[in-house]
Amino acid sequence: MGDQSSERPVLPDPTTPKPSLPPGMVLGPDGKPCKICTAFRNWRPTASGTASSSKKSTAAMMAAFASGTGFQPPNSKPENATLPPHCPPDVEALGRATWSFLHAAAAYYPARPTPHQRANMLNLIHAMPVLYPCTHCAADFGDKIKEHPPDVSNRERLSRWFCERHNEVNGKLGKEMFDCAKVDERWKDGPPDGSCD
């Protein structure tokens, strides 16, 4: 038998400083930048580190300074950059689609659900922390489920539960809170002015 100590995995040194990330960039569970966890406007692919890319970056910077237009690092996007429609979703597109689905599912959930319907809705909700592609979003939602168990007893209570969970996320992101009294107007009936009819 050989020396087994050479087969042990090498663990990272906890005293080694971790590389700083660009603002808004999120690391995935593998320690690499997570595309689905990061907004498109903040996505910065890792540089190849080649001399030619470094020369191109320096040349671009010098040209920008010389022209007086300022400098933006390569691959940077303006603050209001939107994801092209042919691209895989970023964290914002995925979040909007997911919340739209969950709110619409709650809006059309029965006022008097059967035990089977209740069980299926609970299965859907409890599957989110397991299956959702953005791992830190999934973990956060899982924590919220533990803190505030879902109320699937009827359509009104389920709609309010999703609205409250969504507002918790909005609060963390510095977004405006949604008036939960208007969930039917937003997700089922549309506004009274008929603009959605």
Residue pairs with C-beta under 8 A, 6 or more apart in sequence:
21 27
21 33
22 42
22 44
23 42
24 38
24 39
24 41
24 42
25 33
25 38
25 42
25 43
25 44
26 33
26 34
26 37
26 38
26 91
26 136
27 33
27 34
27 37
28 34
28 37
28 135
29 135
33 43
33 44
33 45
33 46
34 134
34 135
35 43
35 88
35 90
36 88
36 89
36 90
36 91
36 94
36 133
36 134
37 91
37 134
37 135
37 136
37 137
38 90
38 91
39 90
39 91
39 92
40 77
40 81
40 82
40 83
40 87
40 90
40 92
40 93
41 77
41 78
41 79
41 80
41 81
41 82
42 77
43 77
43 90
44 73
44 75
44 76
45 75
47 53
47 57
47 74
53 74
56 74
57 73
57 74
60 71
60 74
61 71
64 70
64 71
64 72
65 71
83 89
83 90
83 92
83 93
89 97
91 134
91 137
94 133
94 134
95 134
95 137
95 169
98 132
99 162
99 166
102 162
103 159
103 162
103 163
103 166
103 183
103 186
103 187
104 187
104 188
105 121
105 124
106 155
106 158
106 159
106 161
106 162
106 183
106 187
107 155
107 159
107 183
107 184
107 187
107 188
108 155
108 188
109 117
109 121
109 152
109 154
109 155
109 158
109 159
110 117
110 154
110 155
111 154
111 155
111 156
112 154
113 121
113 152
113 153
113 154
113 155
118 152
118 153
121 150
121 152
121 158
122 150
122 152
125 145
125 150
125 152
126 145
128 138
128 141
128 142
128 145
129 138
129 139
129 141
129 142
129 145
130 138
131 138
132 138
132 141
140 169
141 165
144 165
144 168
148 161
148 164
148 165
150 158
150 161
151 157
151 158
151 160
151 161
152 158
159 180
159 183
159 184
159 187
160 180
160 183
162 183
163 178
163 180
163 183
164 180
166 178
167 177
167 178
167 180
170 176
170 177
170 178
171 177
178 186
185 191
185 192
190 196
190 197
